[in-house]
Amino acid sequence: MSAAIEKSRGRYGLIDTIRGAALLNMIAYHLCYDIFIVYGVWEGFLNSPWAIVWERLICGAFILVSGMSLHFSRHPYRRGLLVNLCGLLITAATLLFMPDQTIWFGVLNLLGCAMMIIYALRGFINRIPPAAGMAVSFLLFAGLFGLPHGYLGFFSVKLIQLPTWLYGCRFLAPLGLPARGFMSADYFPLIPWIFLFLCGYCLWELIIGTGRQELFRPRVPALNVIGRYSLWIYLFHQPVLYGICILIFGTQNS
């Protein structure tokens, strides 16, 4: 079914609802980050197993749903540029006000670039059976998951250690090849995360192909509204959270 026909029939509320739920979880996670890491209440927060699983589930859901939603974007290139500009705004703001928590190529930059790249390749991608596209995308995501950390394998299982010279250029961090000493408070390089985005894109193709798209009509009103305005809420939630932390803890980090 064409994207134009799908758009004419209205939004799939469940997609916005899932995005809204993921965003609320992301806000809660960032509040914990501000309290535990920025203010030094619990420096082991990032390495705790539950925090790692929580963060990956949030990001995974957000990126997967964004891939599905590319089918409904009226102006993917324009949207991709806007999301990228918002990501650059966050980089500038963190660099200026929180230099020790600067974000270089965070999730918004990933999503903005992924939108434009996958949309540009849609003619080729759409010729691949959706189930096969999902399987290949997931395997590439799993196999290349360790690329930013210097290895190939299956998620955290290391199978091949990569040579250090691959990580010698600081400008390749967006591709997943960060140079030694690279630091970012939020880092989602194109490799491997674009393959999870692609998995979401193929997932919606599979849903359409099996005629199950009507299952995505229901919605949870409050979460649906949050999901529809996720970009703007994402942009402004961190300053609000940080302001709350200042009111509670003051401006001096522990």
C-alpha positions as CSV (number, residue, x, y, z in Angstrom):
1,M,0.0,0.0,0.0
2,S,1.4,3.4,-0.9
3,A,2.5,5.9,1.7
4,A,0.1,8.5,0.2
5,I,-2.9,6.2,0.7
6,E,-1.7,5.4,4.3
7,K,-1.4,9.1,5.1
8,S,-4.9,9.8,3.7
9,R,-6.4,7.3,6.2
10,G,-5.1,9.0,9.3
11,R,-2.4,8.3,11.8
12,Y,-1.6,5.0,13.4
13,G,-2.1,6.0,17.0
14,L,-0.3,3.0,18.5
15,I,3.0,4.1,16.9
16,D,2.7,7.6,18.5
17,T,1.7,5.9,21.8
18,I,4.8,3.6,21.8
19,R,7.0,6.6,20.9
20,G,5.4,8.6,23.8
21,A,6.0,5.8,26.2
22,A,9.7,5.5,25.1
23,L,10.1,9.3,25.5
24,L,8.7,9.3,29.0
25,N,11.1,6.5,29.9
26,M,13.9,8.5,28.3
27,I,13.0,11.6,30.4
28,A,13.0,9.4,33.5
29,Y,16.4,8.0,32.6
30,H,17.9,11.4,32.0
31,L,16.6,12.6,35.3
32,C,18.4,9.7,36.9
33,Y,21.5,10.6,34.9
34,D,21.4,14.2,36.0
35,I,21.0,13.2,39.7
36,F,23.4,10.3,39.8
37,I,26.1,11.3,37.3
38,V,26.0,15.1,36.9
39,Y,25.6,15.6,40.6
40,G,27.7,12.6,41.6
41,V,25.1,11.0,43.8
42,W,25.8,7.5,42.5
43,E,28.7,7.4,40.0
44,G,28.1,3.6,39.4
45,F,24.7,4.3,37.8
46,L,25.8,4.0,34.2
47,N,27.4,0.6,34.8
48,S,24.6,-1.0,36.8
49,P,23.0,-3.8,34.8
50,W,19.4,-2.5,35.2
51,A,20.4,1.0,33.9
52,I,22.2,-0.5,30.9
53,V,19.2,-2.6,30.0
54,W,16.8,0.3,30.6
55,E,18.8,2.7,28.4
56,R,19.1,0.1,25.5
57,L,15.4,-0.7,25.6
58,I,14.5,3.0,25.5
59,C,16.8,3.8,22.6
60,G,16.0,0.6,20.7
61,A,12.2,1.3,20.9
62,F,12.7,4.9,19.9
63,I,14.9,4.1,16.9
64,L,12.8,1.1,15.7
65,V,9.6,3.2,15.8
66,S,11.4,6.0,14.0
67,G,12.3,3.6,11.2
68,M,8.6,2.5,11.0
69,S,7.5,6.2,10.9
70,L,9.7,7.0,7.9
71,H,6.8,5.6,5.8
72,F,4.6,8.4,6.9
73,S,6.9,11.3,6.5
74,R,5.8,13.8,3.9
75,H,9.2,15.5,3.5
76,P,11.9,13.1,4.7
77,Y,14.8,15.2,3.6
78,R,13.4,18.3,5.2
79,R,12.6,16.4,8.3
80,G,16.0,14.8,8.4
81,L,17.7,18.2,8.1
82,L,15.5,19.7,10.9
83,V,16.3,16.8,13.2
84,N,20.0,17.1,12.5
85,L,19.9,20.8,13.2
86,C,18.2,20.1,16.5
87,G,21.0,17.6,17.3
88,L,23.6,20.3,16.5
89,L,21.7,22.7,18.7
90,I,22.0,20.2,21.6
91,T,25.7,19.8,20.9
92,A,26.2,23.6,21.0
93,A,24.2,24.0,24.2
94,T,26.0,21.2,26.1
95,L,29.4,22.4,24.9
96,L,28.6,25.9,26.1
97,F,26.8,25.2,29.4
98,M,27.9,21.6,30.3
99,P,31.3,21.1,28.6
100,D,32.0,17.9,30.6
101,Q,28.7,16.5,29.4
102,T,29.0,17.5,25.7
103,I,27.0,15.5,23.2
104,W,28.7,14.7,19.9
105,F,26.5,12.9,17.4
106,G,23.7,12.0,19.7
107,V,20.4,10.2,18.9
108,L,18.9,13.1,17.0
109,N,21.9,13.3,14.6
110,L,21.5,9.5,14.1
111,L,17.8,9.8,13.3
112,G,18.2,12.8,11.0
113,C,20.9,11.1,9.0
114,A,19.2,7.7,9.0
115,M,16.0,9.3,7.6
116,M,17.7,10.8,4.6
117,I,20.0,7.8,3.9
118,I,17.2,5.2,4.1
119,Y,14.8,7.3,2.2
120,A,17.4,7.8,-0.6
121,L,17.9,4.0,-0.8
122,R,14.2,3.1,-0.5
123,G,14.0,2.1,-4.2
124,F,16.6,-0.7,-3.6
125,I,15.3,-1.6,-0.1
126,N,11.7,-1.9,-1.2
127,R,12.8,-4.7,-3.7
128,I,14.0,-6.8,-0.8
129,P,11.3,-9.1,0.9
130,P,10.5,-7.3,4.2
131,A,11.2,-10.4,6.4
132,A,14.6,-10.8,4.7
133,G,15.3,-7.1,5.1
134,M,14.5,-7.3,8.8
135,A,16.7,-10.4,9.3
136,V,19.7,-9.0,7.5
137,S,19.3,-5.6,9.2
138,F,19.2,-7.2,12.7
139,L,22.2,-9.4,12.0
140,L,24.2,-6.4,10.8
141,F,23.1,-4.5,13.9
142,A,24.2,-7.3,16.2
143,G,27.4,-8.1,14.3
144,L,28.5,-4.4,14.1
145,F,27.3,-3.5,17.6
146,G,30.9,-3.5,18.9
147,L,32.4,-1.5,16.1
148,P,32.6,1.7,18.2
149,H,34.3,-0.3,20.9
150,G,36.9,-1.9,18.6
151,Y,35.5,-5.3,17.8
152,L,33.1,-7.3,15.8
153,G,30.9,-10.1,17.2
154,F,27.4,-10.5,18.3
155,F,26.3,-7.7,20.6
156,S,28.7,-7.8,23.6
157,V,30.3,-11.1,22.5
158,K,33.7,-10.2,21.0
159,L,34.8,-12.3,18.1
160,I,37.2,-10.2,16.1
161,Q,39.4,-7.5,17.6
162,L,39.8,-4.6,15.1
163,P,43.1,-2.8,14.4
164,T,43.7,0.4,16.2
165,W,44.5,2.3,13.0
166,L,40.8,2.2,12.0
167,Y,40.2,4.6,14.9
168,G,42.9,7.1,14.1
169,C,40.7,9.9,12.6
170,R,38.5,11.9,15.0
171,F,36.2,12.9,12.1
172,L,35.0,9.3,11.7
173,A,33.2,9.2,15.0
174,P,29.8,9.6,13.3
175,L,30.4,6.5,11.3
176,G,31.2,4.4,14.5
177,L,35.0,4.8,14.5
178,P,35.7,7.1,17.4
179,A,39.3,8.1,17.9
180,R,41.1,7.5,21.2
181,G,40.0,9.9,23.8
182,F,36.6,10.6,22.2
183,M,33.9,11.4,24.8
184,S,30.2,12.0,24.3
185,A,27.4,12.0,26.9
186,D,25.1,10.6,24.2
187,Y,26.6,8.8,21.3
188,F,24.7,6.9,18.6
189,P,26.9,6.5,15.5
190,L,25.5,5.5,12.2
191,I,27.1,2.0,12.5
192,P,25.5,0.0,14.0
193,W,22.4,2.0,14.8
194,I,21.2,2.8,11.3
195,F,20.6,-0.9,10.9
196,L,18.1,-0.9,13.7
197,F,16.4,2.0,12.1
198,L,16.3,0.0,8.8
199,C,14.9,-2.9,10.7
200,G,12.0,-0.7,11.8
201,Y,11.5,0.4,8.2
202,C,11.3,-3.2,7.0
203,L,9.1,-4.1,9.9
204,W,6.4,-1.7,8.8
205,E,6.7,-3.1,5.2
206,L,6.1,-6.6,6.7
207,I,3.1,-5.4,8.7
208,I,1.6,-3.8,5.6
209,G,2.3,-6.9,3.6
210,T,0.5,-9.1,6.0
211,G,-2.5,-6.8,6.4
212,R,-2.0,-6.2,10.1
213,Q,-1.7,-2.4,10.0
214,E,-5.1,-1.9,11.5
215,L,-3.8,-3.3,14.7
216,F,-1.9,0.0,15.1
217,R,-5.0,2.2,15.0
218,P,-5.7,2.2,18.8
219,R,-4.0,4.7,21.0
220,V,-3.5,5.9,24.6
221,P,-4.5,9.6,24.3
222,A,-1.9,11.1,26.7
223,L,1.0,9.0,25.4
224,N,-0.2,9.7,21.8
225,V,0.1,13.4,22.3
226,I,3.6,13.1,23.7
227,G,4.6,10.9,20.8
228,R,3.3,13.3,18.2
229,Y,5.4,16.1,19.7
230,S,8.4,14.0,20.6
231,L,11.0,16.1,18.9
232,W,10.1,19.3,20.7
233,I,9.7,17.6,24.0
234,Y,13.1,15.9,23.6
235,L,14.7,19.3,22.8
236,F,13.4,21.0,26.0
237,H,13.1,18.3,28.5
238,Q,16.8,18.3,29.6
239,P,16.9,22.0,30.4
240,V,13.8,21.6,32.5
241,L,15.2,18.5,34.3
242,Y,18.5,20.3,34.9
243,G,16.6,23.3,36.3
244,I,14.7,21.0,38.7
245,C,18.1,19.5,39.8
246,I,19.4,23.0,40.4
247,L,16.4,23.8,42.6
248,I,17.0,20.6,44.6
249,F,20.8,20.4,44.7
250,G,22.0,23.8,43.8
251,T,24.5,24.8,41.1
252,Q,27.6,23.2,42.7
253,N,28.2,19.6,41.7
254,S,29.3,17.3,44.4
